Amino acid sequence: MKKNFPLQAEGKHPERVLEAVKHDIRKYFKRERNRDLPKGVDFWDFDCKVGPSAATAQVVRVGGVIEAVDAAAKTGAASVYVEIMSKHGMRVLKAQGLEGEEG
């Protein structure tokens, strides 16, 4: 999803517009996570960018997308650009530490 969301709409309260934007983002994450996984893939991962425009968008983690949209709204921006690209995720097992063992 690559979309420029307006944060100000004529005749609508800005807080309601912001809540609608956040709802659309959460709905997209849910829809993408419910897609069937290809063979050999553990989960859906996402590359996310948020900013005032596509050229100035900053990379953010998945859990920080909503906070970044809130921060953009608090600056008084007229719109916010959100880019979310799904990708295949593979779990990486952490190696067991050899703490306490002498060898």
N, CA, C and O of each residue as an XYZ file, in Angstrom:
412
protein
N       0.853     -1.166      0.000
C       0.000      0.000      0.000
C       0.900      1.231      0.000
O       1.768      1.381      0.860
N       0.689      2.073     -0.938
C       1.357      3.369     -1.007
C       0.242      4.383     -1.138
O      -0.418      4.462     -2.174
N       0.031      5.166     -0.078
C      -1.118      6.061     -0.108
C      -0.820      7.348      0.647
O      -0.137      7.342      1.671
N      -1.341      8.440      0.130
C      -1.252      9.740      0.771
C      -2.621     10.024      1.398
O      -3.593     10.275      0.685
N      -2.693      9.983      2.727
C      -3.952     10.184      3.437
C      -4.133     11.655      3.791
O      -3.244     12.235      4.414
N      -5.250     12.283      3.420
C      -5.522     13.654      3.873
C      -5.902     13.633      5.350
O      -6.672     12.775      5.783
N      -5.371     14.562      6.113
C      -5.672     14.643      7.546
C      -6.687     15.723      7.858
O      -7.136     15.846      8.998
N      -7.050     16.501      6.861
C      -8.044     17.554      7.049
C      -9.079     17.433      5.934
O      -8.747     17.453      4.749
N     -10.337     17.307      6.342
C     -11.421     17.223      5.363
C     -12.482     18.252      5.739
O     -12.824     18.413      6.910
N     -12.984     18.931      4.744
C     -13.988     19.968      4.986
C     -15.260     19.338      5.550
O     -15.779     18.361      5.009
N     -15.744     19.910      6.636
C     -16.973     19.435      7.258
C     -16.784     18.254      8.196
O     -17.761     17.739      8.739
N     -15.542     17.813      8.399
C     -15.287     16.686      9.297
C     -14.305     17.116     10.376
O     -13.396     17.910     10.136
N     -14.512     16.572     11.570
C     -13.628     16.888     12.688
C     -12.275     16.208     12.448
O     -12.240     15.035     12.077
N     -11.162     16.924     12.653
C      -9.831     16.353     12.373
C      -9.538     15.060     13.139
O      -8.858     14.172     12.625
N     -10.051     14.957     14.366
C      -9.802     13.735     15.141
C     -10.491     12.534     14.506
O      -9.950     11.429     14.543
N     -11.662     12.724     13.931
C     -12.384     11.625     13.274
C     -11.689     11.216     11.980
O     -11.652     10.035     11.635
N     -11.143     12.188     11.273
C     -10.393     11.888     10.046
C      -9.150     11.074     10.397
O      -8.824     10.108      9.707
N      -8.459     11.460     11.467
C      -7.270     10.741     11.911
C      -7.622      9.308     12.319
O      -6.899      8.371     11.979
N      -8.718      9.136     13.036
C      -9.149      7.789     13.438
C      -9.486      6.936     12.217
O      -9.215      5.736     12.222
N     -10.068      7.521     11.178
C     -10.382      6.792      9.954
C      -9.103      6.345      9.242
O      -9.046      5.240      8.701
N      -8.084      7.198      9.242
C      -6.799      6.851      8.637
C      -6.175      5.679      9.384
O      -5.710      4.722      8.765
N      -6.164      5.752     10.717
C      -5.580      4.673     11.517
C      -6.363      3.376     11.328
O      -5.777      2.294     11.312
N      -7.677      3.478     11.186
C      -8.500      2.293     10.959
C      -8.135      1.630      9.628
O      -8.028      0.406      9.553
N      -7.946      2.433      8.582
C      -7.564      1.894      7.276
C      -6.209      1.182      7.341
O      -6.028      0.139      6.713
N      -5.267      1.738      8.092
C      -3.938      1.130      8.225
C      -4.045     -0.206      8.963
O      -3.468     -1.204      8.529
N      -4.776     -0.224     10.068
C      -4.941     -1.474     10.822
C      -5.662     -2.526      9.987
O      -5.316     -3.706     10.042
N      -6.659     -2.107      9.216
C      -7.414     -3.021      8.363
C      -6.492     -3.627      7.297
O      -6.612     -4.810      6.978
N      -5.581     -2.828      6.750
C      -4.645     -3.331      5.750
C      -3.712     -4.371      6.364
O      -3.492     -5.428      5.773
N      -3.159     -4.079      7.552
C      -2.293     -5.045      8.230
C      -3.041     -6.359      8.464
O      -2.498     -7.433      8.205
N      -4.264     -6.283      8.947
C      -5.044     -7.488      9.231
C      -5.309     -8.281      7.960
O      -5.174     -9.504      7.957
N      -5.684     -7.602      6.883
C      -5.967     -8.272      5.620
C      -4.717     -8.972      5.081
O      -4.797    -10.101      4.597
N      -3.569     -8.307      5.164
C      -2.333     -8.903      4.664
C      -1.890    -10.089      5.521
O      -1.411    -11.090      4.989
N      -2.044     -9.986      6.824
C      -1.643    -11.082      7.717
C      -2.532    -12.310      7.557
O      -2.093    -13.421      7.853
N      -3.767    -12.138      7.097
C      -4.683    -13.263      6.914
C      -4.511    -13.963      5.568
O      -5.154    -14.984      5.326
N      -3.671    -13.446      4.702
C      -3.412    -14.116      3.426
C      -2.707    -15.438      3.676
O      -2.014    -15.599      4.681
N      -2.884    -16.386      2.760
C      -2.208    -17.675      2.875
C      -0.701    -17.486      2.732
O      -0.232    -16.711      1.898
N       0.048    -18.215      3.565
C       1.500    -18.142      3.516
C       2.037    -19.092      2.457
O       1.558    -20.221      2.347
N       3.023    -18.660      1.676
C       3.662    -19.575      0.737
C       4.439    -20.658      1.497
O       4.776    -20.483      2.668
N       4.710    -21.748      0.837
C       5.443    -22.843      1.462
C       6.845    -22.369      1.873
O       7.547    -21.731      1.088
N       7.237    -22.683      3.096
C       8.559    -22.318      3.594
C       8.625    -20.946      4.249
O       9.706    -20.507      4.642
N       7.497    -20.262      4.374
C       7.456    -18.928      4.978
C       6.746    -19.034      6.319
O       5.715    -19.698      6.423
N       7.291    -18.383      7.354
C       6.731    -18.474      8.701
C       5.662    -17.422      8.989
O       4.695    -17.708      9.695
N       5.819    -16.214      8.458
C       4.872    -15.136      8.742
C       5.034    -14.034      7.701
O       5.993    -14.023      6.929
N       4.077    -13.110      7.697
C       4.175    -11.936      6.834
C       4.894    -10.837      7.593
O       4.523    -10.517      8.723
N       5.910    -10.260      6.989
C       6.641     -9.138      7.561
C       6.356     -7.923      6.684
O       5.876     -8.065      5.560
N       6.653     -6.723      7.199
C       6.313     -5.500      6.474
C       7.471     -4.506      6.503
O       8.158     -4.360      7.514
N       7.673     -3.832      5.382
C       8.563     -2.673      5.290
C       7.660     -1.449      5.304
O       6.774     -1.324      4.459
N       7.878     -0.542      6.259
C       6.978      0.595      6.435
C       7.737      1.917      6.369
O       8.860      2.033      6.858
N       7.099      2.904      5.757
C       7.607      4.275      5.712
C       6.443      5.215      5.973
O       5.333      4.991      5.491
N       6.704      6.274      6.742
C       5.681      7.278      7.031
C       6.343      8.650      6.976
O       7.465      8.826      7.451
N       5.639      9.621      6.394
C       6.161     10.975      6.338
C       5.171     11.920      5.699
O       4.094     11.504      5.271
N       5.530     13.190      5.632
C       4.644     14.177      5.027
C       4.472     13.982      3.521
O       3.449     14.370      2.957
N       5.473     13.383      2.868
C       5.377     13.101      1.430
C       6.201     11.855      1.131
O       6.943     11.376      1.988
N       6.071     11.336     -0.075
C       6.796     10.123     -0.452
C       8.310     10.351     -0.445
O       9.073      9.443     -0.115
N       8.741     11.551     -0.805
C      10.170     11.853     -0.873
C      10.804     11.984      0.513
O      11.996     11.718      0.673
N      10.029     12.386      1.504
C      10.587     12.616      2.842
C      10.145     11.563      3.851
O      10.339     11.750      5.053
N       9.558     10.464      3.393
C       9.078      9.424      4.306
C      10.248      8.734      4.995
O      11.273      8.452      4.375
N      10.082      8.471      6.273
C      11.101      7.817      7.094
C      10.713      6.360      7.321
O       9.529      6.043      7.431
N      11.695      5.482      7.392
C      11.449      4.073      7.673
C      11.069      3.935      9.143
O      11.745      4.469     10.022
N       9.975      3.209      9.402
C       9.536      2.950     10.773
C       9.227      1.463     10.913
O       8.972      0.776      9.924
N       9.252      0.983     12.131
C       8.913     -0.419     12.382
C       7.397     -0.567     12.324
O       6.667      0.424     12.362
N       6.932     -1.795     12.232
C       5.502     -2.048     12.093
C       4.723     -1.471     13.265
O       3.675     -0.855     13.067
N       5.217     -1.661     14.473
C       4.524     -1.159     15.659
C       4.547      0.353     15.795
O       3.819      0.905     16.621
N       5.363      1.035     15.006
C       5.483      2.482     15.108
C       4.742      3.259     14.034
O       4.829      4.486     13.989
N       4.019      2.568     13.173
C       3.323      3.251     12.068
C       2.238      4.171     12.606
O       2.147      5.329     12.199
N       1.415      3.663     13.516
C       0.315      4.471     14.063
C       0.861      5.664     14.839
O       0.318      6.764     14.742
N       1.938      5.455     15.613
C       2.540      6.558     16.364
C       3.113      7.618     15.423
O       3.036      8.812     15.710
N       3.687      7.179     14.301
C       4.238      8.130     13.331
C       3.126      8.936     12.660
O       3.304     10.122     12.381
N       1.992      8.306     12.401
C       0.850      9.031     11.828
C       0.326     10.045     12.842
O       0.006     11.176     12.477
N       0.236      9.648     14.121
C      -0.175     10.580     15.179
C       0.772     11.772     15.258
O       0.333     12.916     15.379
N       2.069     11.499     15.188
C       3.061     12.576     15.264
C       2.909     13.533     14.082
O       3.025     14.747     14.250
N       2.652     13.001     12.898
C       2.454     13.856     11.721
C       1.205     14.712     11.883
O       1.189     15.874     11.478
N       0.165     14.144     12.470
C      -1.079     14.899     12.667
C      -0.880     16.019     13.684
O      -1.471     17.090     13.548
N      -0.055     15.780     14.699
C       0.185     16.796     15.734
C       0.982     17.976     15.198
O       0.917     19.071     15.756
N       1.734     17.765     14.120
C       2.490     18.875     13.540
C       1.604     19.788     12.708
O       2.035     20.863     12.288
N       0.356     19.360     12.467
C      -0.571     20.180     11.698
C      -0.473     19.965     10.201
O      -0.920     20.804      9.420
N       0.107     18.852      9.797
C       0.246     18.561      8.367
C      -1.129     18.351      7.725
O      -2.058     17.871      8.374
N      -1.245     18.710      6.460
C      -2.511     18.545      5.748
C      -2.724     17.106      5.311
O      -3.860     16.670      5.129
N      -1.620     16.357      5.140
C      -1.723     14.962      4.740
C      -0.499     14.201      5.228
O       0.503     14.794      5.627
N      -0.599     12.872      5.188
C       0.515     12.015      5.596
C       0.631     10.878      4.583
O      -0.368     10.292      4.165
N       1.873     10.581      4.198
C       2.151      9.507      3.249
C       2.493      8.249      4.043
O       3.329      8.286      4.946
N       1.839      7.130      3.701
C       2.091      5.854      4.362
C       2.389      4.824      3.286
O       1.628      4.663      2.332
N       3.506      4.130      3.453
C       3.889      3.055      2.535
C       4.102      1.794      3.357
O       4.925      1.773      4.273
N       3.357      0.742      3.027
C       3.483     -0.539      3.722
C       3.603     -1.616      2.650
O       2.680     -1.821      1.862
N       4.728     -2.294      2.625
C       4.975     -3.349      1.653
C       5.175     -4.664      2.393
O       6.039     -4.765      3.264
N       4.383     -5.666      2.048
C       4.503     -6.961      2.718
C       5.632     -7.766      2.089
O       5.931     -7.638      0.902
N       6.249     -8.601      2.923
C       7.326     -9.478      2.457
C       7.288    -10.755      3.288
O       6.628    -10.812      4.326
N       7.990    -11.761      2.830
C       8.032    -13.029      3.539
C       8.948    -12.915      4.753
O      10.022    -12.319      4.678
N       8.514    -13.492      5.870
C       9.313    -13.469      7.084
C       9.679    -14.881      7.512
O       8.850    -15.791      7.468
N      10.918    -15.051      7.922
C      11.400    -16.343      8.413
C      11.873    -16.171      9.851
O      12.620    -15.244     10.165
N      11.434    -17.066     10.710
C      11.865    -17.020     12.107
C      13.325    -17.469     12.197
O      13.732    -18.437     11.555
N      14.097    -16.751     13.001
C      15.492    -17.092     13.224
C      15.623    -17.520     14.672
O      15.353    -16.743     15.588
N      16.038    -18.760     14.871
C      16.199    -19.268     16.227
C      17.492    -18.736     16.807
O      18.538    -18.751     16.157
N      17.404    -18.266     18.041
C      18.595    -17.772     18.713
C      19.405    -18.963     19.211
O      18.846    -19.937     19.715
N      20.706    -18.880     19.068
C      21.574    -19.962     19.524
C      21.594    -19.992     21.052
O      21.645    -18.949     21.703
N      21.553    -21.184     21.606
C      21.618    -21.326     23.066
C      23.022    -20.929     23.527
O      24.027    -21.406     23.001
N      23.060    -20.052     24.515
C      24.345    -19.616     25.066
C      24.987    -20.725     25.869
O      24.302    -21.574     26.441
N      26.283    -20.710     25.907
C      27.035    -21.721     26.660
C      27.437    -21.169     28.018
O      28.491    -21.521     28.547
N      26.610    -20.312     28.580
C      26.920    -19.708     29.863
C      26.905    -20.766     30.961
O      26.036    -21.638     30.988
N      27.859    -20.678     31.847
C      27.904    -21.588     32.995
C      28.579    -22.915     32.666
O      28.829    -23.711     33.571
N      28.872    -23.166     31.429
C      29.530    -24.405     31.047
C      31.005    -24.121     30.849
O      31.397    -23.101     30.280
N      31.803    -25.043     31.329
C      33.244    -24.898     31.136
C      33.681    -25.955     30.141
O      33.216    -27.093     30.196
N      34.545    -25.600     29.259
C      34.901    -26.564     28.231
C      36.294    -26.607     27.934
O      36.720    -27.384     27.080
